[in-house]
Amino acid sequence: MDAVLDAHIERTANGWYIRLPLRREDVRIDKRTVVAERVVIRRASVEDVRRVEADLKRERLRVDSHDPDATQPLERPAHHDTLAGSGMDQDPLA
């Protein structure tokens, strides 16, 4: 029974001397990372062909060549250059 209690008993001139360790319980909570599952990721080319039926709308441009206003060229606006008039629009080697 002494081994279970880990007691130390001594007889002294004044009586008995008994040493008993007092124990308590400590609660330990550990958090650690564990593998829950494994996932395999692969890259592969996949070709998929599907037939789709749908109505398509198309727009066509029709120019009436008999209308004189429809065949006139548009006027081009004056050339706007950010360097025009600054002298940097000219070739320095010329």
Gaussian input, Z-matrix of N, CA and C with variables (Angstrom, degrees):
# hf/3-21g

backbone

0 1
 N
 C     1     B1
 C     2     B2     1     A1
 N     3     B3     2     A2     1     D1
 C     4     B4     3     A3     2     D2
 C     5     B5     4     A4     3     D3
 N     6     B6     5     A5     4     D4
 C     7     B7     6     A6     5     D5
 C     8     B8     7     A7     6     D6
 N     9     B9     8     A8     7     D7
 C    10    B10     9     A9     8     D8
 C    11    B11    10    A10     9     D9
 N    12    B12    11    A11    10    D10
 C    13    B13    12    A12    11    D11
 C    14    B14    13    A13    12    D12
 N    15    B15    14    A14    13    D13
 C    16    B16    15    A15    14    D14
 C    17    B17    16    A16    15    D15
 N    18    B18    17    A17    16    D16
 C    19    B19    18    A18    17    D17
 C    20    B20    19    A19    18    D18
 N    21    B21    20    A20    19    D19
 C    22    B22    21    A21    20    D20
 C    23    B23    22    A22    21    D21
 N    24    B24    23    A23    22    D22
 C    25    B25    24    A24    23    D23
 C    26    B26    25    A25    24    D24
 N    27    B27    26    A26    25    D25
 C    28    B28    27    A27    26    D26
 C    29    B29    28    A28    27    D27
 N    30    B30    29    A29    28    D28
 C    31    B31    30    A30    29    D29
 C    32    B32    31    A31    30    D30
 N    33    B33    32    A32    31    D31
 C    34    B34    33    A33    32    D32
 C    35    B35    34    A34    33    D33
 N    36    B36    35    A35    34    D34
 C    37    B37    36    A36    35    D35
 C    38    B38    37    A37    36    D36
 N    39    B39    38    A38    37    D37
 C    40    B40    39    A39    38    D38
 C    41    B41    40    A40    39    D39
 N    42    B42    41    A41    40    D40
 C    43    B43    42    A42    41    D41
 C    44    B44    43    A43    42    D42
 N    45    B45    44    A44    43    D43
 C    46    B46    45    A45    44    D44
 C    47    B47    46    A46    45    D45
 N    48    B48    47    A47    46    D46
 C    49    B49    48    A48    47    D47
 C    50    B50    49    A49    48    D48
 N    51    B51    50    A50    49    D49
 C    52    B52    51    A51    50    D50
 C    53    B53    52    A52    51    D51
 N    54    B54    53    A53    52    D52
 C    55    B55    54    A54    53    D53
 C    56    B56    55    A55    54    D54
 N    57    B57    56    A56    55    D55
 C    58    B58    57    A57    56    D56
 C    59    B59    58    A58    57    D57
 N    60    B60    59    A59    58    D58
 C    61    B61    60    A60    59    D59
 C    62    B62    61    A61    60    D60
 N    63    B63    62    A62    61    D61
 C    64    B64    63    A63    62    D62
 C    65    B65    64    A64    63    D63
 N    66    B66    65    A65    64    D64
 C    67    B67    66    A66    65    D65
 C    68    B68    67    A67    66    D66
 N    69    B69    68    A68    67    D67
 C    70    B70    69    A69    68    D68
 C    71    B71    70    A70    69    D69
 N    72    B72    71    A71    70    D70
 C    73    B73    72    A72    71    D71
 C    74    B74    73    A73    72    D72
 N    75    B75    74    A74    73    D73
 C    76    B76    75    A75    74    D74
 C    77    B77    76    A76    75    D75
 N    78    B78    77    A77    76    D76
 C    79    B79    78    A78    77    D77
 C    80    B80    79    A79    78    D78
 N    81    B81    80    A80    79    D79
 C    82    B82    81    A81    80    D80
 C    83    B83    82    A82    81    D81
 N    84    B84    83    A83    82    D82
 C    85    B85    84    A84    83    D83
 C    86    B86    85    A85    84    D84
 N    87    B87    86    A86    85    D85
 C    88    B88    87    A87    86    D86
 C    89    B89    88    A88    87    D87
 N    90    B90    89    A89    88    D88
 C    91    B91    90    A90    89    D89
 C    92    B92    91    A91    90    D90
 N    93    B93    92    A92    91    D91
 C    94    B94    93    A93    92    D92
 C    95    B95    94    A94    93    D93
 N    96    B96    95    A95    94    D94
 C    97    B97    96    A96    95    D95
 C    98    B98    97    A97    96    D96
 N    99    B99    98    A98    97    D97
 C   100   B100    99    A99    98    D98
 C   101   B101   100   A100    99    D99
 N   102   B102   101   A101   100   D100
 C   103   B103   102   A102   101   D101
 C   104   B104   103   A103   102   D102
 N   105   B105   104   A104   103   D103
 C   106   B106   105   A105   104   D104
 C   107   B107   106   A106   105   D105
 N   108   B108   107   A107   106   D106
 C   109   B109   108   A108   107   D107
 C   110   B110   109   A109   108   D108
 N   111   B111   110   A110   109   D109
 C   112   B112   111   A111   110   D110
 C   113   B113   112   A112   111   D111
 N   114   B114   113   A113   112   D112
 C   115   B115   114   A114   113   D113
 C   116   B116   115   A115   114   D114
 N   117   B117   116   A116   115   D115
 C   118   B118   117   A117   116   D116
 C   119   B119   118   A118   117   D117
 N   120   B120   119   A119   118   D118
 C   121   B121   120   A120   119   D119
 C   122   B122   121   A121   120   D120
 N   123   B123   122   A122   121   D121
 C   124   B124   123   A123   122   D122
 C   125   B125   124   A124   123   D123
 N   126   B126   125   A125   124   D124
 C   127   B127   126   A126   125   D125
 C   128   B128   127   A127   126   D126
 N   129   B129   128   A128   127   D127
 C   130   B130   129   A129   128   D128
 C   131   B131   130   A130   129   D129
 N   132   B132   131   A131   130   D130
 C   133   B133   132   A132   131   D131
 C   134   B134   133   A133   132   D132
 N   135   B135   134   A134   133   D133
 C   136   B136   135   A135   134   D134
 C   137   B137   136   A136   135   D135
 N   138   B138   137   A137   136   D136
 C   139   B139   138   A138   137   D137
 C   140   B140   139   A139   138   D138
 N   141   B141   140   A140   139   D139
 C   142   B142   141   A141   140   D140
 C   143   B143   142   A142   141   D141
 N   144   B144   143   A143   142   D142
 C   145   B145   144   A144   143   D143
 C   146   B146   145   A145   144   D144
 N   147   B147   146   A146   145   D145
 C   148   B148   147   A147   146   D146
 C   149   B149   148   A148   147   D147
 N   150   B150   149   A149   148   D148
 C   151   B151   150   A150   149   D149
 C   152   B152   151   A151   150   D150
 N   153   B153   152   A152   151   D151
 C   154   B154   153   A153   152   D152
 C   155   B155   154   A154   153   D153
 N   156   B156   155   A155   154   D154
 C   157   B157   156   A156   155   D155
 C   158   B158   157   A157   156   D156
 N   159   B159   158   A158   157   D157
 C   160   B160   159   A159   158   D158
 C   161   B161   160   A160   159   D159
 N   162   B162   161   A161   160   D160
 C   163   B163   162   A162   161   D161
 C   164   B164   163   A163   162   D162
 N   165   B165   164   A164   163   D163
 C   166   B166   165   A165   164   D164
 C   167   B167   166   A166   165   D165
 N   168   B168   167   A167   166   D166
 C   169   B169   168   A168   167   D167
 C   170   B170   169   A169   168   D168
 N   171   B171   170   A170   169   D169
 C   172   B172   171   A171   170   D170
 C   173   B173   172   A172   171   D171
 N   174   B174   173   A173   172   D172
 C   175   B175   174   A174   173   D173
 C   176   B176   175   A175   174   D174
 N   177   B177   176   A176   175   D175
 C   178   B178   177   A177   176   D176
 C   179   B179   178   A178   177   D177
 N   180   B180   179   A179   178   D178
 C   181   B181   180   A180   179   D179
 C   182   B182   181   A181   180   D180
 N   183   B183   182   A182   181   D181
 C   184   B184   183   A183   182   D182
 C   185   B185   184   A184   183   D183
 N   186   B186   185   A185   184   D184
 C   187   B187   186   A186   185   D185
 C   188   B188   187   A187   186   D186
 N   189   B189   188   A188   187   D187
 C   190   B190   189   A189   188   D188
 C   191   B191   190   A190   189   D189
 N   192   B192   191   A191   190   D190
 C   193   B193   192   A192   191   D191
 C   194   B194   193   A193   192   D192
 N   195   B195   194   A194   193   D193
 C   196   B196   195   A195   194   D194
 C   197   B197   196   A196   195   D195
 N   198   B198   197   A197   196   D196
 C   199   B199   198   A198   197   D197
 C   200   B200   199   A199   198   D198
 N   201   B201   200   A200   199   D199
 C   202   B202   201   A201   200   D200
 C   203   B203   202   A202   201   D201
 N   204   B204   203   A203   202   D202
 C   205   B205   204   A204   203   D203
 C   206   B206   205   A205   204   D204
 N   207   B207   206   A206   205   D205
 C   208   B208   207   A207   206   D206
 C   209   B209   208   A208   207   D207
 N   210   B210   209   A209   208   D208
 C   211   B211   210   A210   209   D209
 C   212   B212   211   A211   210   D210
 N   213   B213   212   A212   211   D211
 C   214   B214   213   A213   212   D212
 C   215   B215   214   A214   213   D213
 N   216   B216   215   A215   214   D214
 C   217   B217   216   A216   215   D215
 C   218   B218   217   A217   216   D216
 N   219   B219   218   A218   217   D217
 C   220   B220   219   A219   218   D218
 C   221   B221   220   A220   219   D219
 N   222   B222   221   A221   220   D220
 C   223   B223   222   A222   221   D221
 C   224   B224   223   A223   222   D222
 N   225   B225   224   A224   223   D223
 C   226   B226   225   A225   224   D224
 C   227   B227   226   A226   225   D225
 N   228   B228   227   A227   226   D226
 C   229   B229   228   A228   227   D227
 C   230   B230   229   A229   228   D228
 N   231   B231   230   A230   229   D229
 C   232   B232   231   A231   230   D230
 C   233   B233   232   A232   231   D231
 N   234   B234   233   A233   232   D232
 C   235   B235   234   A234   233   D233
 C   236   B236   235   A235   234   D234
 N   237   B237   236   A236   235   D235
 C   238   B238   237   A237   236   D236
 C   239   B239   238   A238   237   D237
 N   240   B240   239   A239   238   D238
 C   241   B241   240   A240   239   D239
 C   242   B242   241   A241   240   D240
 N   243   B243   242   A242   241   D241
 C   244   B244   243   A243   242   D242
 C   245   B245   244   A244   243   D243
 N   246   B246   245   A245   244   D244
 C   247   B247   246   A246   245   D245
 C   248   B248   247   A247   246   D246
 N   249   B249   248   A248   247   D247
 C   250   B250   249   A249   248   D248
 C   251   B251   250   A250   249   D249
 N   252   B252   251   A251   250   D250
 C   253   B253   252   A252   251   D251
 C   254   B254   253   A253   252   D252
 N   255   B255   254   A254   253   D253
 C   256   B256   255   A255   254   D254
 C   257   B257   256   A256   255   D255
 N   258   B258   257   A257   256   D256
 C   259   B259   258   A258   257   D257
 C   260   B260   259   A259   258   D258
 N   261   B261   260   A260   259   D259
 C   262   B262   261   A261   260   D260
 C   263   B263   262   A262   261   D261
 N   264   B264   263   A263   262   D262
 C   265   B265   264   A264   263   D263
 C   266   B266   265   A265   264   D264
 N   267   B267   266   A266   265   D265
 C   268   B268   267   A267   266   D266
 C   269   B269   268   A268   267   D267
 N   270   B270   269   A269   268   D268
 C   271   B271   270   A270   269   D269
 C   272   B272   271   A271   270   D270
 N   273   B273   272   A272   271   D271
 C   274   B274   273   A273   272   D272
 C   275   B275   274   A274   273   D273
 N   276   B276   275   A275   274   D274
 C   277   B277   276   A276   275   D275
 C   278   B278   277   A277   276   D276
 N   279   B279   278   A278   277   D277
 C   280   B280   279   A279   278   D278
 C   281   B281   280   A280   279   D279

   B1=1.4458
   B2=1.5261
   B3=1.3029
   B4=1.4561
   B5=1.5251
   B6=1.3177
   B7=1.4520
   B8=1.5203
   B9=1.3404
   B10=1.4630
   B11=1.5182
   B12=1.3189
   B13=1.4565
   B14=1.5204
   B15=1.3192
   B16=1.4473
   B17=1.5357
   B18=1.3520
   B19=1.4645
   B20=1.5174
   B21=1.3096
   B22=1.4540
   B23=1.5427
   B24=1.3257
   B25=1.4608
   B26=1.5240
   B27=1.3433
   B28=1.4705
   B29=1.5346
   B30=1.3059
   B31=1.4654
   B32=1.5284
   B33=1.2918
   B34=1.4609
   B35=1.5265
   B36=1.3117
   B37=1.4682
   B38=1.5255
   B39=1.3184
   B40=1.4692
   B41=1.5337
   B42=1.2996
   B43=1.4590
   B44=1.5229
   B45=1.2628
   B46=1.4647
   B47=1.5225
   B48=1.2992
   B49=1.4670
   B50=1.5286
   B51=1.3331
   B52=1.4746
   B53=1.5318
   B54=1.3050
   B55=1.4739
   B56=1.5236
   B57=1.3111
   B58=1.4690
   B59=1.5317
   B60=1.2880
   B61=1.4698
   B62=1.5331
   B63=1.2950
   B64=1.4604
   B65=1.5277
   B66=1.2782
   B67=1.4769
   B68=1.5200
   B69=1.2907
   B70=1.4640
   B71=1.5260
   B72=1.2600
   B73=1.4632
   B74=1.5143
   B75=1.3013
   B76=1.4600
   B77=1.5201
   B78=1.3008
   B79=1.4570
   B80=1.5205
   B81=1.3293
   B82=1.4660
   B83=1.5216
   B84=1.2954
   B85=1.4555
   B86=1.5235
   B87=1.3009
   B88=1.4576
   B89=1.5193
   B90=1.2908
   B91=1.4535
   B92=1.5143
   B93=1.3039
   B94=1.4577
   B95=1.5207
   B96=1.3039
   B97=1.4544
   B98=1.5173
   B99=1.3161
   B100=1.4591
   B101=1.5218
   B102=1.3138
   B103=1.4617
   B104=1.5202
   B105=1.3180
   B106=1.4590
   B107=1.5225
   B108=1.3300
   B109=1.4553
   B110=1.5184
   B111=1.2945
   B112=1.4636
   B113=1.5228
   B114=1.3270
   B115=1.4525
   B116=1.5143
   B117=1.3294
   B118=1.4603
   B119=1.5231
   B120=1.3281
   B121=1.4607
   B122=1.5194
   B123=1.3200
   B124=1.4713
   B125=1.5173
   B126=1.3029
   B127=1.4548
   B128=1.5092
   B129=1.3139
   B130=1.4594
   B131=1.5280
   B132=1.3115
   B133=1.4638
   B134=1.5175
   B135=1.3090
   B136=1.4556
   B137=1.5177
   B138=1.2978
   B139=1.4564
   B140=1.5117
   B141=1.3227
   B142=1.4505
   B143=1.5238
   B144=1.2896
   B145=1.4581
   B146=1.5214
   B147=1.3235
   B148=1.4592
   B149=1.5166
   B150=1.2676
   B151=1.4680
   B152=1.5221
   B153=1.3355
   B154=1.4523
   B155=1.5101
   B156=1.3029
   B157=1.4630
   B158=1.5123
   B159=1.3464
   B160=1.4547
   B161=1.5162
   B162=1.2983
   B163=1.4566
   B164=1.5282
   B165=1.3388
   B166=1.4543
   B167=1.5097
   B168=1.3139
   B169=1.4575
   B170=1.5116
   B171=1.2862
   B172=1.4620
   B173=1.5171
   B174=1.3026
   B175=1.4598
   B176=1.5115
   B177=1.3196
   B178=1.4629
   B179=1.5165
   B180=1.3231
   B181=1.4526
   B182=1.5225
   B183=1.2869
   B184=1.4606
   B185=1.5275
   B186=1.3263
   B187=1.4638
   B188=1.5187
   B189=1.3077
   B190=1.4567
   B191=1.5250
   B192=1.3073
   B193=1.4654
   B194=1.5198
   B195=1.3200
   B196=1.4641
   B197=1.5135
   B198=1.3060
   B199=1.4581
   B200=1.5313
   B201=1.3296
   B202=1.4683
   B203=1.5320
   B204=1.3264
   B205=1.4707
   B206=1.5263
   B207=1.3324
   B208=1.4633
   B209=1.5219
   B210=1.3448
   B211=1.4558
   B212=1.5186
   B213=1.3233
   B214=1.4572
   B215=1.5297
   B216=1.3388
   B217=1.4682
   B218=1.5250
   B219=1.3056
   B220=1.4519
   B221=1.5189
   B222=1.3220
   B223=1.4554
   B224=1.5204
   B225=1.3118
   B226=1.4660
   B227=1.5210
   B228=1.3163
   B229=1.4670
   B230=1.5229
   B231=1.3050
   B232=1.4643
   B233=1.5220
   B234=1.3365
   B235=1.4577
   B236=1.5217
   B237=1.2912
   B238=1.4601
   B239=1.5175
   B240=1.2994
   B241=1.4562
   B242=1.5233
   B243=1.3174
   B244=1.4561
   B245=1.5219
   B246=1.3394
   B247=1.4614
   B248=1.5201
   B249=1.3228
   B250=1.4696
   B251=1.5270
   B252=1.2916
   B253=1.4555
   B254=1.5199
   B255=1.3244
   B256=1.4634
   B257=1.5225
   B258=1.3175
   B259=1.4488
   B260=1.5265
   B261=1.3320
   B262=1.4568
   B263=1.5214
   B264=1.3342
   B265=1.4553
   B266=1.5176
   B267=1.3066
   B268=1.4621
   B269=1.5264
   B270=1.3291
   B271=1.4593
   B272=1.5291
   B273=1.3342
   B274=1.4682
   B275=1.5203
   B276=1.3042
   B277=1.4661
   B278=1.5113
   B279=1.3087
   B280=1.4689
   B281=1.4983
   A1=111.22
   A2=118.12
   A3=121.05
   A4=111.92
   A5=116.21
   A6=119.47
   A7=111.02
   A8=117.33
   A9=120.60
   A10=110.15
   A11=116.84
   A12=120.43
   A13=112.59
   A14=116.93
   A15=122.86
   A16=110.00
   A17=114.19
   A18=120.87
   A19=110.35
   A20=114.68
   A21=121.26
   A22=107.00
   A23=115.27
   A24=120.78
   A25=108.87
   A26=117.15
   A27=122.78
   A28=109.27
   A29=113.69
   A30=119.16
   A31=107.51
   A32=116.38
   A33=121.45
   A34=108.87
   A35=116.96
   A36=121.80
   A37=110.84
   A38=116.20
   A39=120.38
   A40=112.55
   A41=119.04
   A42=121.69
   A43=110.26
   A44=114.08
   A45=120.50
   A46=111.17
   A47=113.44
   A48=121.64
   A49=106.19
   A50=117.94
   A51=121.93
   A52=108.53
   A53=114.47
   A54=120.95
   A55=108.60
   A56=116.31
   A57=122.44
   A58=108.30
   A59=117.20
   A60=118.10
   A61=109.64
   A62=116.01
   A63=120.83
   A64=107.74
   A65=114.60
   A66=119.37
   A67=109.93
   A68=113.64
   A69=120.57
   A70=107.53
   A71=115.59
   A72=120.07
   A73=109.23
   A74=115.62
   A75=122.17
   A76=108.01
   A77=115.84
   A78=121.13
   A79=107.92
   A80=115.95
   A81=121.62
   A82=108.50
   A83=114.01
   A84=120.17
   A85=106.18
   A86=115.25
   A87=120.65
   A88=108.90
   A89=114.80
   A90=120.88
   A91=106.70
   A92=116.47
   A93=120.10
   A94=108.88
   A95=115.50
   A96=121.66
   A97=108.98
   A98=115.24
   A99=121.34
   A100=108.38
   A101=117.28
   A102=122.31
   A103=108.21
   A104=116.65
   A105=121.29
   A106=110.74
   A107=116.80
   A108=121.94
   A109=108.32
   A110=116.07
   A111=121.37
   A112=108.93
   A113=115.25
   A114=122.08
   A115=107.60
   A116=116.55
   A117=121.99
   A118=107.35
   A119=115.77
   A120=121.65
   A121=107.37
   A122=115.03
   A123=120.52
   A124=108.63
   A125=114.63
   A126=121.11
   A127=107.80
   A128=116.50
   A129=120.56
   A130=109.00
   A131=115.60
   A132=120.88
   A133=108.82
   A134=115.25
   A135=120.73
   A136=107.51
   A137=115.43
   A138=120.51
   A139=107.62
   A140=115.15
   A141=119.97
   A142=107.99
   A143=117.03
   A144=122.27
   A145=107.73
   A146=115.31
   A147=119.94
   A148=108.86
   A149=115.05
   A150=120.31
   A151=107.95
   A152=115.04
   A153=120.54
   A154=108.03
   A155=115.02
   A156=119.58
   A157=107.93
   A158=115.80
   A159=120.05
   A160=108.89
   A161=114.85
   A162=120.37
   A163=107.80
   A164=115.56
   A165=121.22
   A166=109.60
   A167=115.52
   A168=119.95
   A169=107.66
   A170=116.35
   A171=121.06
   A172=108.77
   A173=113.73
   A174=119.41
   A175=108.10
   A176=115.37
   A177=120.42
   A178=108.73
   A179=114.62
   A180=120.95
   A181=108.59
   A182=114.69
   A183=119.20
   A184=108.17
   A185=115.51
   A186=121.39
   A187=107.86
   A188=113.82
   A189=119.29
   A190=107.66
   A191=117.50
   A192=121.20
   A193=112.32
   A194=117.68
   A195=119.92
   A196=111.73
   A197=117.96
   A198=122.29
   A199=107.96
   A200=119.18
   A201=120.48
   A202=113.26
   A203=117.79
   A204=119.33
   A205=111.45
   A206=118.21
   A207=121.24
   A208=111.74
   A209=117.96
   A210=120.12
   A211=113.23
   A212=118.79
   A213=120.90
   A214=109.20
   A215=118.38
   A216=120.09
   A217=110.15
   A218=114.56
   A219=119.62
   A220=109.38
   A221=115.62
   A222=119.38
   A223=108.18
   A224=115.30
   A225=119.93
   A226=108.32
   A227=117.80
   A228=118.93
   A229=109.71
   A230=115.02
   A231=120.24
   A232=109.06
   A233=115.22
   A234=120.62
   A235=109.79
   A236=115.96
   A237=120.33
   A238=107.62
   A239=115.37
   A240=121.16
   A241=107.10
   A242=116.85
   A243=119.61
   A244=112.30
   A245=117.00
   A246=119.87
   A247=112.64
   A248=117.38
   A249=120.18
   A250=109.84
   A251=115.88
   A252=121.94
   A253=113.21
   A254=118.76
   A255=119.93
   A256=111.65
   A257=117.36
   A258=120.82
   A259=111.37
   A260=118.13
   A261=120.87
   A262=112.28
   A263=116.08
   A264=119.01
   A265=111.44
   A266=118.35
   A267=122.47
   A268=109.60
   A269=115.99
   A270=121.67
   A271=108.50
   A272=119.01
   A273=119.95
   A274=113.00
   A275=118.31
   A276=121.05
   A277=113.05
   A278=117.70
   A279=120.19
   A280=112.02
   D1=-28.18
   D2=178.17
   D3=-64.91
   D4=-35.62
   D5=-178.68
   D6=-67.14
   D7=-35.11
   D8=179.71
   D9=-68.83
   D10=-41.33
   D11=179.39
   D12=-82.66
   D13=-16.11
   D14=-175.94
   D15=58.27
   D16=42.91
   D17=-177.72
   D18=-89.15
   D19=151.34
   D20=176.21
   D21=-122.45
   D22=115.19
   D23=-175.58
   D24=-112.56
   D25=131.43
   D26=177.53
   D27=-133.19
   D28=143.86
   D29=173.67
   D30=-98.20
   D31=126.69
   D32=179.86
   D33=-117.97
   D34=174.98
   D35=179.91
   D36=-65.76
   D37=-27.43
   D38=-178.44
   D39=-92.81
   D40=-8.48
   D41=-178.69
   D42=145.96
   D43=-145.64
   D44=-179.72
   D45=-100.28
   D46=143.79
   D47=177.44
   D48=-119.75
   D49=112.43
   D50=-177.13
   D51=-120.11
   D52=128.56
   D53=175.68
   D54=-112.31
   D55=121.13
   D56=176.59
   D57=-122.53
   D58=126.91
   D59=175.07
   D60=-75.21
   D61=133.15
   D62=174.88
   D63=-89.97
   D64=133.52
   D65=-177.29
   D66=-117.93
   D67=153.07
   D68=173.35
   D69=-139.62
   D70=165.72
   D71=179.35
   D72=-104.18
   D73=132.95
   D74=173.78
   D75=-108.79
   D76=134.98
   D77=178.19
   D78=-95.01
   D79=129.82
   D80=177.41
   D81=-115.03
   D82=130.97
   D83=175.69
   D84=-121.05
   D85=116.88
   D86=-180.00
   D87=-112.74
   D88=143.12
   D89=174.64
   D90=-119.39
   D91=125.29
   D92=179.28
   D93=-142.71
   D94=155.72
   D95=-179.02
   D96=-88.44
   D97=129.80
   D98=177.55
   D99=-128.23
   D100=156.36
   D101=179.54
   D102=-78.66
   D103=121.12
   D104=178.57
   D105=-89.37
   D106=-40.15
   D107=176.71
   D108=-163.58
   D109=166.63
   D110=179.57
   D111=-114.78
   D112=140.35
   D113=179.96
   D114=-120.75
   D115=133.70
   D116=177.61
   D117=-106.00
   D118=128.36
   D119=179.16
   D120=-115.45
   D121=125.75
   D122=179.04
   D123=-129.12
   D124=155.38
   D125=175.79
   D126=-115.92
   D127=127.78
   D128=-178.89
   D129=-145.75
   D130=148.05
   D131=175.81
   D132=-80.53
   D133=135.13
   D134=-179.70
   D135=-129.88
   D136=132.68
   D137=176.93
   D138=-114.04
   D139=128.68
   D140=-176.96
   D141=-130.91
   D142=128.69
   D143=179.51
   D144=-114.85
   D145=128.30
   D146=178.43
   D147=-131.08
   D148=141.10
   D149=174.76
   D150=-97.93
   D151=126.58
   D152=-177.34
   D153=-124.16
   D154=132.26
   D155=175.09
   D156=-105.55
   D157=126.28
   D158=-179.83
   D159=-156.21
   D160=152.50
   D161=175.73
   D162=-86.09
   D163=130.96
   D164=179.55
   D165=-109.07
   D166=141.48
   D167=175.98
   D168=-105.68
   D169=135.78
   D170=177.36
   D171=-125.21
   D172=144.48
   D173=176.11
   D174=-116.32
   D175=135.88
   D176=178.77
   D177=-122.73
   D178=141.63
   D179=178.35
   D180=-91.82
   D181=126.87
   D182=177.20
   D183=-119.82
   D184=123.58
   D185=179.77
   D186=-107.80
   D187=123.86
   D188=178.37
   D189=-83.74
   D190=108.99
   D191=-175.89
   D192=-75.66
   D193=-9.56
   D194=178.72
   D195=-86.40
   D196=-12.48
   D197=179.14
   D198=-87.68
   D199=115.69
   D200=-176.43
   D201=-64.44
   D202=-29.13
   D203=179.71
   D204=-72.77
   D205=-25.16
   D206=-176.27
   D207=-77.86
   D208=-21.68
   D209=-175.57
   D210=-103.58
   D211=3.98
   D212=-179.67
   D213=-78.75
   D214=136.50
   D215=176.66
   D216=-68.16
   D217=150.26
   D218=178.05
   D219=-75.52
   D220=147.85
   D221=176.09
   D222=-77.29
   D223=134.03
   D224=179.18
   D225=-85.68
   D226=134.67
   D227=176.38
   D228=-69.59
   D229=159.63
   D230=178.11
   D231=-60.06
   D232=146.42
   D233=-178.27
   D234=-68.06
   D235=122.48
   D236=178.71
   D237=-106.57
   D238=114.06
   D239=178.97
   D240=-120.69
   D241=132.79
   D242=-178.59
   D243=-67.71
   D244=-20.91
   D245=179.67
   D246=-96.18
   D247=-4.34
   D248=-176.27
   D249=-62.76
   D250=132.96
   D251=177.58
   D252=84.12
   D253=-6.75
   D254=-178.81
   D255=-91.69
   D256=-8.92
   D257=-178.12
   D258=88.54
   D259=-14.15
   D260=-179.82
   D261=-87.15
   D262=-3.48
   D263=178.07
   D264=-85.46
   D265=-0.82
   D266=-178.95
   D267=-99.60
   D268=150.75
   D269=-179.81
   D270=-75.31
   D271=121.79
   D272=-178.07
   D273=-70.84
   D274=-20.54
   D275=-179.18
   D276=-88.68
   D277=-7.79
   D278=-177.17
   D279=-83.17

